Amino acid sequence: MKLYLIRSTCCNAAFRMHHARHGSSVSVLPRRCQPIGVAHSRLVVRAASAPANSGTNAKLADYYFGKQSRKRDGGDFDRSLRDVVQSTKEAIVALQRRNPAVQPLLAIIQVGEDDSLLEINKKIAGKVGLNVTQICLAKDRSEDEVVEEVLKLNEDPKVHGVYLHLPPASLTSRVLDTLKPEKDIDGITYLNMGRLVQGDRSKGFVPPVASAVMDLLQKHDSPVEGRTVLMIGAEGPLGVALQCLLERSGMAAFKSHSNFKNLQRQVMEADAVVLLGPEDLNIPPTWIRPGAAVIRWEPTINTVSKGMSSKSGLAYLTAAYRIQNVVHSSSRRLQEQQYRTWRLRSLKLQPLTPVPSDIEISRAQTPKAVEQLAEEIGLLPEELEAYGRSKAKVRLSLLERLQAQPDGKYVLVAGITPTPLGEGKSTVTIGLVQALSAHLKLNSFACLRQPSQGPTFGVKGGAAGGGYAQVIPMEEFNLHLTGDIHAITAANNLVAAAIDARMLHEATQSDKALYSRLVPSVNGVRRFSPIQVARLRRLGINKSDPASLTPQEVSSFVRLDLDPSKITWQRVVDTNDRFLRKITVGQASTEKGQIRETGFDIAVASEIMAILALADSLEDMKQRLAHMVVGTSRSGQPVTAEDLGVSGALAVLMKDAIKPTLMQTLEGSPVFVHAGPFANIAHGNSSVLADKLALKLVGRDGFVVTEAGFGADIGMEKFFNIKCRTSGLRPSVVVLVATVRALKMHGGGPNVSAGVPLPREYINENLSLVKDGCLSNLRKQIEIAHLFGVPVVVALNVFKTDTQPEIDLVCQIAKECGASDAVPCHHWAQGGRGSVELAHAVKAATSKPSKFQFLYDIELPIVEKIRTIAQKVYGADDIELSSEAMDKIKYYDQQGYGSLPICMAKTHLSLSHMPAKKGTPTGFILPIRDVRASIGAGFIYPLVGTMSTMPGLPTRPCFYDIDLDPFTEEITGLF
């Protein structure tokens, strides 16, 4: 048995405990039990006379059993103690059989300097294999100090039970309110006492003293049922608990004052007397009827000089029951760690016609408190970090807790090539999840990307869905959320600052000066930091003493020698700002002529965003951040964030961002919002971690619905070839979103532009355009999904201008083109009820086995992987690489990056590289003007045509309509 002993403010080697005494006046308990705090004390069994200073010569045998008023020799204690210890030992063995890592721990908080209680609990704990820790507080401790210690133990997952061995004055309401009921193994908190009074012992604890008294009474020679028990001095939680236990055991419990004139008659009529008052309360033995049991519990701990033995049988039996409660607490904790059945309460919708604005709909619905939502889907309180009332971060420890839990069904929502207005993949995702959870009563989770503020204030608007299929509150979703994008911006720009600073210092200092600053002497001692040791190892220098490096080794260590023309890292900002696409830095005189051209990307285009979306743990993210290549040295070697010495700081900035954010839909279905890479310039999917957490939470028969950006040729292809390779997850079905509007465009309709009224072809029925669009773009996107061996369900996102013949035609042709099913969806106007048909179709499709396969072998040469995507997915005849692209590919092969997957940076408005080419373009050569590498994220990204990583604002951006009421703080104009 391992013992942890904590001394907080105790100074002496010898410890003695001094508790405040109760007064001699004892009140009668009311019939309805009210829990109040009392001192925690020992049970005492005495056969000796009263204390010399008690003022009476009356003799009292405190513990009688049997019909002849004879004192027991302790055999009952031994047997009871033996039984409790054995059953507790067996419980620990069973507990550790389920989880060998479990080691129950009891923590004792006491006041004063006495080890007697600790020794008793140590001995019992040692018999069963349980750990004990003791926290000693000074006698003049404050309430704040007690609360602080309790809070620490509350949050310590290693502690399973807390015993507050404190005087009555310290057991304030604040202290009792602070102690977590699940760790209150003495049953003194208000909640645990209430549970006991109500007869619910499944979650609370019976006070160990009460258990010990009940044990002894039940071993009495006469039957328990119908016996009368007189309780004298029955105050506080112990009296409440004992009264409840006695009455539930069929005994009649009576209470009496010590100063009652008729006390003698009450004692003589009782089958058992339990004294819960002060030690100087004495009852003459002549009052005790033959065969009655008398048990004394004294609420004070006295010195040995007063005849009190810390080794009394009842003290040990009480400790045994306390240890048993700790094991029960540990067992319950382990049970809580298991998968929990969902108890999701759906929120009711009352759709209006005409459909109000998105923000009006969002504001009309009151979301559940995020803590309530978390409890409904089986999250533990400690797995949640609330950000206000409606959103919270979820800790990654959930993955470890549910590692044995089977995953649910994995559903990907993709789309046909969209118009500039978007075709509603987010609304379909949310509508489907609402239909599955609120209407089919199936566990389901939506996993969405966090929107960038660029589109939110630019042209597209927010990404919370729309109509009656939204994530709420939509204002919080579309704006700062929990600050992840800000963290990415800070981390990205820290790298940029480190690059320019390092180049400046290397250009203006000697090797010796650089070395003395990079490895300074602190208090006369020079040491390498851990990140510097890692750099030394990469350089092949296996030395730990800074003084032992040779001049050549010092030079290699301090000089990254970055080539300014080959720096690939840019600064970022989460705003569409075209004038930051190319800038010049270093123009101030303080930068000593270190002028160079660089630029800004939009924040979600940062490699750090891609890393956030692909990392599967904090350690994995940290390693990926370290491996990011920021440029090339003049000698042609890649320079990483770890070489700059900044990777540890990046992990610190990103440590909270790696946790997915929990929100909810309009109908109360859970949503994870995490990461937000664009699909045209990155891989365009929400995070691997969000998907993995959700798949565990929904369970084997549940559904996780995630969305891939833009058309299936972009977001879906990257989802399969990049995200699924990284995560090891395999999709069950693809939901392909189409709209009559987009199909008409692909069928030859006029151009669609944001901010311009739709031409009449899109408002009036036109079956010819619909048919041509289905047979071109829709068919091709279905074929692309089939390349990966995944079944397809087409979801037609119905607009109010669509006619029934157009809807029927799309569904018919989609099935003829190979879709497992094709159904119209009305979630925008009706919420989840409008996607029930889609939910049934998806459920049916996931019941069939998937034959998932990757599009290409990862070991193929980079050029061949690019060509495979161009020909099989986009329909190109071939690819054409610029000389710059060829040089880059050769360099990446030399550096060992050739086995990375491909992330094509291409327009989302066409299957080709030409945005104006709609339908299914053919006969084109795909131009690759450049090839770059995101080594930390783990992919090579070719740039197709002219792709910008920094969008610009249009003539009339969305921000013209966004405003704030300064009195109500309500936001208007977001959509």
Residue pairs with C-beta under 8 A, 6 or more apart in sequence:
1 122
1 125
1 126
1 129
1 130
1 131
1 132
2 103
2 131
3 122
3 131
3 132
3 133
4 105
4 131
4 132
4 133
5 118
5 133
5 134
6 133
6 134
6 135
6 136
7 136
8 135
8 136
8 137
8 138
8 149
9 136
9 137
9 138
9 141
10 113
10 136
10 138
12 113
14 113
15 112
15 113
15 114
15 115
15 136
16 112
16 113
16 114
16 303
17 110
17 111
17 112
17 113
17 114
17 116
17 117
17 165
17 301
18 112
18 114
18 139
18 301
19 39
19 41
19 111
19 112
19 167
19 299
19 300
19 301
20 39
20 167
20 168
20 169
20 300
21 278
21 299
21 300
22 38
22 39
22 168
22 233
22 235
22 277
22 278
22 299
22 300
23 278
24 258
24 277
24 278
24 280
24 281
25 257
25 258
25 259
26 232
26 233
26 234
26 235
26 257
26 258
26 276
26 277
26 281
27 235
27 257
28 234
28 255
28 256
28 257
29 231
29 234
29 235
29 239
29 240
29 243
29 255
32 197
33 193
33 197
33 240
33 243
33 244
34 240
35 188
35 189
35 190
35 193
35 194
35 236
35 237
35 240
36 235
36 236
36 237
37 168
37 171
37 172
37 173
37 175
37 176
37 188
37 236
37 237
38 168
38 171
38 188
38 235
38 236
38 237
38 238
38 299
39 166
39 167
39 168
39 171
39 299
39 300
40 163
40 164
40 165
40 166
40 186
40 188
41 209
41 297
41 298
41 299
41 300
41 301
42 117
42 297
42 298
42 301
42 310
42 312
42 314
42 315
42 318
43 209
43 212
43 213
43 295
43 296
43 297
43 312
43 314
43 315
43 317
43 318
44 62
44 279
44 296
44 297
44 298
44 308
44 309
44 312
44 314
44 315
45 62
45 63
45 77
45 295
45 296
45 312
45 313
45 314
46 60
46 61
46 62
46 63
46 296
46 307
46 312
47 61
47 62
47 63
47 71
48 307
49 57
49 59
49 60
50 56
50 57
50 58
50 59
50 60
50 280
50 282
51 279
51 280
51 306
51 307
54 280
54 282
56 282
58 282
58 283
58 284
58 285
59 284
59 285
60 282
60 283
60 284
60 285
60 294
60 296
61 69
61 71
61 285
61 288
61 294
62 275
62 294
62 295
62 296
63 71
63 72
63 216
63 293
63 294
63 295
63 296
63 314
64 70
64 71
64 72
64 288
64 291
64 292
64 293
64 294
65 72
65 76
65 219
65 220
65 221
65 293
66 72
66 221
66 291
67 221
67 290
67 291
68 290
68 291
69 285
69 288
69 290
69 291
69 292
74 313
76 216
76 219
77 216
77 313
77 314
77 316
77 317
78 313
79 219
80 212
80 215
80 216
80 219
80 317
81 313
81 316
81 317
81 320
84 215
84 317
84 320
84 321
84 324
85 124
85 127
85 128
85 320
87 324
88 128
88 130
88 320
88 323
88 324
88 327
89 127
89 128
89 129
91 324
91 327
91 328
91 331
92 104
92 128
92 129
92 130
92 327
95 102
95 104
95 327
95 330
95 331
95 334
96 102
96 103
98 334
99 334
102 330
102 334
103 130
103 131
103 158
104 130
104 131
104 160
104 161
104 326
104 327
104 329
104 330
105 130
105 131
105 132
105 133
105 158
105 159
105 160
105 161
105 326
106 121
106 125
106 130
106 131
106 132
106 133
106 159
106 160
106 161
106 162
106 163
106 185
106 322
106 323
106 326
107 132
107 133
107 134
107 135
107 153
107 156
107 159
107 161
107 162
107 163
108 117
108 118
108 121
108 132
108 133
108 134
108 135
108 162
108 163
108 165
109 135
109 137
109 146
109 149
109 150
109 153
109 162
109 163
109 164
109 165
109 166
110 117
110 118
110 134
110 135
110 136
110 137
110 165
110 166
111 136
111 137
111 138
111 139
111 141
111 165
111 166
111 167
111 170
112 136
112 139
113 136
114 301
115 134
116 301
116 310
117 165
117 301
117 310
118 132
118 134
119 310
120 310
120 311
120 315
120 316
120 319
121 132
121 163
121 319
121 322
121 323
122 132
123 316
123 319
124 316
124 319
124 320
124 322
124 323
125 131
125 132
125 323
128 323
128 327
130 323
130 326
130 327
133 159
135 149
135 153
137 145
137 146
137 149
141 170
143 170
143 172
143 174
143 175
146 166
146 170
146 175
147 174
147 175
147 178
150 162
150 164
150 175
150 178
150 179
151 178
153 159
153 162
153 183
154 162
154 178
154 179
154 180
154 183
155 382
157 382
159 183
160 183
160 185
160 326
160 327
160 329
160 330
160 333
161 183
161 185
161 322
161 325
161 326
161 329
161 330
162 179
162 180
162 183
162 184
162 185
163 185
163 186
163 322
164 170
164 171
164 175
164 179
164 186
164 188
166 175
171 188
176 188
176 189
176 190
177 189
177 190
179 188
179 189
181 189
181 191
181 192
181 203
181 204
182 203
182 329
182 332
182 333
183 329
184 192
184 204
184 205
185 205
185 208
185 322
185 325
185 326
185 328
185 329
186 205
186 207
186 208
186 322
186 325
187 193
187 196
187 204
187 205
187 206
187 207
187 210
187 237
187 241
187 325
188 207
188 237
191 204
192 204
192 205
193 204
193 237
193 240
193 241
195 201
195 203
195 204
196 204
196 206
196 240
196 241
196 244
196 245
197 240
197 244
199 244
199 248
203 332
205 325
205 328
205 329
206 241
206 245
206 321
206 325
207 237
207 238
207 241
207 242
208 318
208 319
208 320
208 321
208 322
208 324
208 325
209 238
209 297
209 318
210 238
210 241
210 242
210 245
211 318
211 321
211 324
212 314
212 317
212 318
212 320
212 321
213 242
213 274
213 295
213 297
214 242
214 245
214 246
214 249
215 317
215 321
216 293
216 295
216 314
216 317
217 224
217 227
217 229
217 246
217 251
217 272
217 293
217 295
218 224
218 249
220 227
220 271
220 272
220 293
221 291
222 271
222 291
224 249
224 250
224 251
225 249
225 250
225 251
226 250
226 251
226 252
227 251
227 252
227 271
227 272
228 251
228 252
228 254
228 269
228 270
228 271
228 272
229 246
229 251
229 252
229 253
229 254
229 270
229 271
229 272
229 273
229 274
230 254
230 255
230 256
230 266
230 267
230 269
230 270
230 272
230 273
230 274
231 239
231 242
231 243
231 246
231 253
231 254
231 255
231 256
231 274
231 276
232 255
232 256
232 257
232 258
232 263
232 273
232 274
232 275
232 276
232 277
232 281
233 239
233 258
233 275
233 276
233 277
233 278
233 281
234 242
234 243
234 255
234 274
234 276
235 276
238 276
238 297
239 255
239 276
242 253
242 274
242 276
243 253
243 255
246 252
246 253
247 253
254 266
254 270
256 263
256 266
257 263
258 277
258 281
260 266
264 287
267 273
267 283
267 287
267 288
268 287
268 288
268 289
269 289
270 289
270 292
271 289
271 291
271 292
271 293
272 292
272 293
272 294
272 295
273 283
273 288
273 292
273 293
273 294
273 295
274 294
274 295
274 296
274 297
275 281
275 283
275 294
275 295
275 296
275 297
276 297
276 299
277 299
278 298
278 299
278 300
279 298
279 300
279 302
279 306
279 308
283 294
288 294
295 314
297 314
298 308
301 308
301 310
302 308
336 380
337 380
337 401
339 378
339 402
339 405
339 696
339 699
340 378
341 378
342 376
342 377
342 378
342 443
342 698
342 699
343 375
343 376
344 376
344 377
344 437
344 443
344 668
344 669
344 670
345 368
345 372
345 376
345 668
346 437
346 438
346 667
346 668
346 669
347 365
347 366
347 367
347 368
347 438
347 664
347 666
347 667
347 668
348 667
349 365
349 468
349 666
349 667
349 831
349 832
349 833
351 468
351 829
351 830
351 831
353 829
355 361
355 467
355 468
355 828
355 829
356 364
357 975
358 462
358 464
358 465
358 466
358 467
358 470
358 474
358 974
358 975
359 474
359 475
359 971
359 972
359 973
359 974
359 975
361 467
361 468
361 470
361 666
362 464
362 470
362 472
362 473
362 474
362 475
362 666
363 473
363 970
365 472
365 666
367 389
367 390
367 472
367 473
367 664
367 668
368 376
368 664
368 668
369 389
369 390
370 384
370 386
370 388
370 389
370 390
370 391
370 392
370 662
370 663
370 664
371 381
371 384
371 386
371 392
373 662
373 664
373 668
373 670
374 381
374 383
374 384
374 392
374 394
374 662
375 381
377 443
377 445
377 670
377 697
378 697
379 394
379 398
379 662
379 697
380 401
382 395
382 397
383 394
383 395
383 397
383 398
383 401
384 392
384 393
384 394
384 395
384 662
385 392
385 393
385 394
385 395
385 656
385 659
386 392
387 393
387 482
387 661
388 476
390 472
390 473
390 476
390 663
390 664
391 476
391 481
391 482
391 661
391 662
391 663
391 673
392 661
392 662
393 482
393 656
393 659
393 660
393 661
393 662
394 659
394 660
394 661
394 662
394 672
394 693
395 659
396 617
396 618
396 658
396 659
396 689
396 693
398 693
398 696
398 697
399 689
399 692
399 693
399 696
402 696
402 697
403 696
405 696
405 699
406 699
406 700
407 695
407 696
407 700
407 729
408 443
408 445
408 694
408 695
408 698
408 699
408 700
408 701
408 702
408 703
408 704
409 701
409 702
409 703
409 704
409 732
409 733
409 846
410 691
410 695
410 704
410 706
410 729
410 730
410 731
410 732
411 432
411 703
411 704
411 705
411 706
411 731
411 732
411 733
411 734
411 735
411 842
411 846
412 706
412 707
412 708
412 716
412 719
412 731
412 733
412 734
412 735
412 790
413 425
413 428
413 429
413 432
413 705
413 706
413 707
413 708
413 734
413 735
413 737
413 795
414 425
414 707
414 708
414 711
414 712
414 715
414 716
414 719
414 734
414 735
414 736
414 737
414 781
414 785
415 423
415 425
415 710
415 711
415 712
415 715
415 736
415 737
415 738
415 781
416 423
416 711
416 712
416 736
416 737
416 738
416 742
416 743
416 746
416 777
416 778
416 781
417 710
417 711
417 713
417 742
417 746
417 777
417 781
417 908
417 909
417 910
417 911
417 918
418 710
418 711
418 742
418 908
418 909
419 739
419 741
419 742
419 745
419 752
420 459
420 752
420 753
420 754
420 909
421 741
421 752
421 754
422 460
423 737
423 738
423 739
423 741
423 742
423 797
424 466
424 737
424 739
424 797
424 828
425 707
425 708
425 709
425 737
426 448
426 463
426 464
426 465
426 466
426 707
427 465
427 466
427 467
427 469
427 470
427 797
427 827
427 828
428 469
428 735
428 737
428 795
428 797
428 825
428 827
428 835
428 838
429 446
429 448
429 465
429 705
429 706
429 707
430 446
430 448
430 465
430 469
430 470
430 471
430 665
430 666
430 669
430 671
430 827
431 465
431 468
431 469
431 825
431 827
431 828
431 831
431 832
431 834
431 835
431 838
432 444
432 705
432 735
432 795
432 827
432 835
432 838
432 839
432 842
433 444
433 445
433 446
433 665
433 669
433 671
433 703
433 705
433 832
434 469
434 665
434 666
434 667
434 669
434 827
434 831
434 832
434 835
435 827
435 832
435 833
435 834
435 835
435 836
435 838
435 839
436 442
436 444
436 669
436 703
436 705
436 832
436 839
436 842
436 843
437 443
437 444
437 667
437 668
437 669
437 832
438 667
438 668
438 669
438 831
438 832
439 832
439 833
439 836
439 839
440 836
440 839
440 840
440 843
442 701
442 702
442 703
442 839
442 843
443 697
443 698
443 699
443 701
443 702
443 703
444 669
444 698
444 702
444 703
444 704
444 705
445 669
445 670
445 671
445 672
445 694
445 697
445 698
445 702
445 703
445 704
445 705
446 471
446 665
446 669
446 670
446 671
446 672
446 705
446 706
447 671
447 672
447 674
447 686
447 687
447 690
447 691
447 694
447 704
447 705
447 706
447 707
448 463
448 471
448 671
448 672
448 673
448 686
448 706
448 707
449 463
449 673
449 674
449 675
449 676
449 677
449 684
449 685
449 686
449 707
449 709
450 481
450 484
450 485
450 661
450 673
450 674
450 675
450 676
451 462
451 463
451 464
451 477
451 478
451 676
452 485
452 574
452 602
452 603
452 604
452 676
452 678
453 479
453 485
453 574
453 575
454 574
454 575
454 576
454 602
454 604
454 951
455 461
455 462
455 463
455 576
455 951
456 462
456 463
456 478
456 479
456 958
456 974
457 575
457 576
457 953
457 957
457 958
457 959
457 962
458 576
458 951
458 953
458 954
458 957
458 958
459 754
459 755
459 954
459 957
459 958
460 754
460 958
461 958
461 974
461 975
462 474
462 477
462 478
462 974
462 975
463 477
463 478
464 470
464 471
464 472
464 474
464 477
464 478
465 471
465 474
465 665
466 828
466 975
467 827
467 828
467 829
468 666
468 827
468 828
468 829
468 830
468 831
468 834
469 665
469 666
469 827
469 828
469 831
469 832
469 835
470 665
470 666
471 477
471 663
471 664
471 665
471 671
471 673
472 663
472 664
472 665
472 666
474 974
475 971
475 974
476 663
477 663
477 673
478 974
480 486
481 661
481 673
482 656
482 661
483 656
483 657
484 612
484 657
484 661
484 674
484 675
485 574
485 603
485 604
485 609
485 676
486 574
487 653
487 654
487 656
487 657
488 572
488 603
488 604
488 606
488 608
488 609
488 612
488 654
488 657
489 572
489 573
489 574
489 603
489 606
490 653
491 608
491 625
491 650
491 653
491 654
492 571
492 572
492 603
492 606
492 607
492 608
493 571
493 572
494 646
494 649
494 650
494 653
495 569
495 628
495 630
495 641
495 644
495 646
495 650
496 569
496 570
496 571
496 598
498 644
498 645
498 646
499 562
499 567
499 569
499 630
499 631
499 644
500 585
500 586
500 591
500 594
502 560
502 562
502 644
503 562
503 564
503 594
504 586
504 591
504 592
504 594
505 514
505 517
506 514
506 558
506 559
506 560
506 561
506 562
507 592
507 594
508 592
509 517
511 551
511 554
511 555
511 558
511 559
512 554
514 558
514 559
515 546
515 549
515 554
515 557
515 558
518 532
518 557
518 558
519 526
519 527
519 528
519 532
519 546
520 526
526 546
526 547
527 546
528 536
528 544
528 546
529 645
530 648
531 642
531 645
531 647
531 648
532 557
532 645
533 544
534 642
535 557
535 642
535 643
535 645
536 542
536 543
536 557
538 643
539 553
539 556
539 557
541 549
541 553
541 556
541 557
543 549
543 553
549 557
560 633
560 639
560 643
560 644
561 633
561 634
561 635
562 630
562 631
562 632
562 633
562 634
562 639
563 631
563 632
563 633
563 634
564 596
566 631
566 632
567 596
567 598
567 630
567 631
568 629
568 630
568 631
568 932
569 628
569 630
569 631
570 598
570 599
570 600
570 601
570 949
571 598
571 599
571 600
571 601
572 600
572 601
572 602
572 603
572 605
572 606
573 580
573 600
573 602
573 603
574 602
574 603
574 604
575 602
576 602
576 950
576 951
576 952
576 953
576 957
577 600
577 950
577 952
577 953
578 950
578 951
578 952
578 953
580 599
580 600
580 950
581 599
581 600
581 948
581 950
582 597
582 598
582 599
583 597
583 598
583 599
583 600
584 595
584 596
584 597
584 598
585 591
585 595
585 596
585 598
586 593
586 594
586 595
586 596
587 595
599 950
600 950
601 949
601 950
602 678
602 949
602 950
602 951
603 609
604 676
604 677
604 678
604 682
605 677
605 678
605 681
605 682
605 949
605 950
607 628
607 934
607 936
607 937
608 625
608 628
608 650
608 654
608 936
609 675
609 676
609 677
609 682
610 677
610 682
610 683
610 934
610 936
610 937
610 939
611 621
611 624
611 625
611 628
611 936
611 937
612 621
612 654
612 657
612 658
612 674
612 675
612 687
613 674
613 675
613 676
613 677
613 683
613 685
613 686
613 687
613 688
613 723
614 624
614 683
614 687
614 688
614 722
614 723
614 726
614 727
614 937
614 938
615 621
615 624
615 658
615 687
615 688
615 689
616 688
616 689
616 692
616 726
616 727
617 689
618 651
618 655
618 658
621 651
621 654
621 658
622 647
622 648
622 651
624 936
624 937
624 938
625 641
625 647
625 650
625 651
625 654
625 936
626 640
626 641
626 642
626 647
626 936
627 640
627 641
627 642
627 935
627 936
628 640
628 641
628 647
628 934
628 935
628 936
628 937
629 638
629 639
629 640
629 933
629 935
629 936
630 639
630 640
630 641
630 644
631 638
631 639
632 638
632 639
633 639
636 891
638 895
638 935
640 647
640 935
641 647
641 650
641 936
658 689
660 672
660 673
660 674
660 687
660 689
660 690
660 693
661 672
661 673
661 674
662 670
662 671
662 672
663 670
663 671
663 672
663 673
664 670
664 671
665 671
666 831
667 831
667 832
669 832
670 694
670 697
672 686
672 687
672 690
672 691
672 693
672 694
673 686
673 690
674 686
674 687
674 689
674 690
675 685
675 686
675 687
675 690
676 686
677 683
677 684
677 685
677 709
678 684
678 709
679 685
679 708
679 709
679 710
679 714
679 715
679 718
679 908
680 709
680 710
680 714
680 905
680 906
680 907
680 908
680 947
681 905
681 941
681 947
681 949
682 903
682 905
682 941
683 715
683 718
683 719
683 722
683 723
683 903
683 937
683 939
684 708
684 709
684 710
684 714
684 715
684 718
684 719
685 706
685 707
685 708
685 709
685 715
685 718
685 719
685 723
686 706
686 707
688 723
688 726
688 727
688 729
690 706
691 704
691 706
691 727
691 729
692 727
692 729
694 704
695 704
695 729
698 704
703 842
703 843
703 846
705 735
707 715
708 714
708 715
708 716
708 718
708 719
709 715
709 908
710 908
711 781
711 908
711 911
712 734
712 736
712 781
712 784
712 785
713 780
713 781
713 784
713 873
713 874
713 911
714 904
714 906
714 908
716 734
716 784
716 785
717 784
717 855
717 869
717 873
717 904
718 903
718 904
719 731
720 731
720 788
720 790
720 852
720 854
720 855
721 854
721 855
721 856
721 869
721 901
721 902
722 901
722 903
722 938
722 939
723 729
724 730
724 731
724 852
724 854
725 854
725 858
725 901
726 938
730 850
730 852
731 790
731 850
731 852
732 790
732 845
732 846
732 850
733 790
733 791
733 792
733 793
733 820
733 842
733 845
733 846
733 850
734 785
734 790
734 791
734 792
734 793
735 792
735 793
735 794
735 795
735 838
735 842
736 778
736 781
736 782
736 785
736 792
736 793
736 794
736 795
736 819
737 795
737 797
738 778
738 794
738 795
738 796
738 797
738 810
738 814
739 796
739 797
739 799
740 770
740 796
740 798
740 799
740 801
740 802
740 806
740 807
740 810
741 752
741 758
741 762
741 799
741 801
742 773
742 777
743 769
743 770
743 773
743 774
743 777
743 778
743 810
744 761
744 762
744 766
744 769
744 770
744 773
745 751
745 752
745 762
745 773
745 918
746 772
746 773
746 776
746 777
746 778
746 918
746 919
746 920
747 768
747 769
747 770
747 771
747 772
747 773
747 774
747 776
747 919
748 769
748 772
748 773
748 918
748 919
749 759
749 761
749 762
749 766
749 769
749 773
750 759
750 761
751 916
752 758
752 759
752 762
754 954
755 954
755 955
755 956
761 769
762 801
763 801
765 803
765 805
765 806
766 806
767 805
767 806
767 809
770 806
770 809
770 810
771 809
771 813
772 919
773 919
774 809
774 810
774 813
774 814
774 817
775 813
775 817
776 919
776 920
777 911
777 918
777 919
777 920
778 794
778 810
778 813
778 814
778 817
779 813
779 817
779 920
780 875
780 911
780 920
782 792
782 794
782 814
782 817
782 818
782 819
783 817
783 818
784 872
784 873
785 792
786 792
786 818
787 855
787 872
787 873
788 852
788 853
788 854
788 855
789 850
789 851
789 852
789 853
790 850
790 851
790 852
791 820
791 845
791 848
791 850
792 818
792 819
792 820
793 819
793 820
793 821
793 822
793 823
793 838
793 841
793 842
793 845
794 810
794 811
794 814
794 815
794 819
794 821
794 822
794 823
795 822
795 823
795 825
795 835
795 838
796 807
796 810
796 811
796 814
796 822
796 823
796 824
796 825
797 825
797 828
798 807
798 824
798 825
798 826
798 828
799 828
800 829
807 824
810 822
811 822
811 823
811 824
812 822
814 822
815 821
815 822
820 841
820 844
820 845
820 848
821 841
821 844
821 845
823 837
823 838
823 841
824 837
825 834
825 835
825 837
825 838
826 834
826 835
827 834
827 835
828 834
855 868
855 869
855 872
855 873
856 864
856 865
856 868
856 869
856 902
858 865
858 899
858 900
858 901
859 899
860 868
861 893
861 898
862 889
862 892
862 893
862 898
862 902
862 931
862 940
863 879
863 881
863 889
865 901
865 902
866 879
866 881
866 902
866 904
866 928
866 942
867 878
867 879
869 902
869 904
870 876
870 878
870 879
870 926
871 877
871 878
873 911
874 906
874 911
874 912
874 926
875 911
875 912
875 920
875 921
875 922
876 912
876 924
876 925
876 926
877 922
877 923
877 924
877 925
878 925
878 926
879 925
879 926
879 927
879 928
880 925
880 926
880 927
880 928
881 889
881 928
881 931
882 927
882 928
882 929
882 930
884 929
884 930
885 928
885 929
885 930
885 931
885 942
888 930
888 931
888 932
888 933
889 931
892 898
892 931
892 933
892 940
897 933
897 935
897 940
900 933
900 935
900 938
900 939
900 940
901 938
901 939
901 940
902 939
902 940
902 941
902 942
903 934
903 939
903 940
903 941
904 941
904 942
904 944
905 941
905 942
905 943
905 944
905 947
906 913
906 944
906 945
906 947
907 913
907 914
907 915
907 944
907 945
907 947
909 915
909 916
910 916
910 917
910 918
910 921
911 917
911 920
911 921
912 921
912 924
912 926
913 924
913 926
913 927
913 944
913 945
914 921
914 924
914 945
917 924
926 944
927 944
927 945
928 942
928 943
928 944
929 943
929 944
929 945
929 946
930 942
930 943
931 940
931 941
931 942
931 943
932 940
932 941
932 942
932 943
933 939
933 940
933 941
934 940
934 941
958 973
958 975
961 972
961 973
962 971
962 972
962 973
962 974
963 971
963 972
963 973
964 970
964 971
964 972
965 972
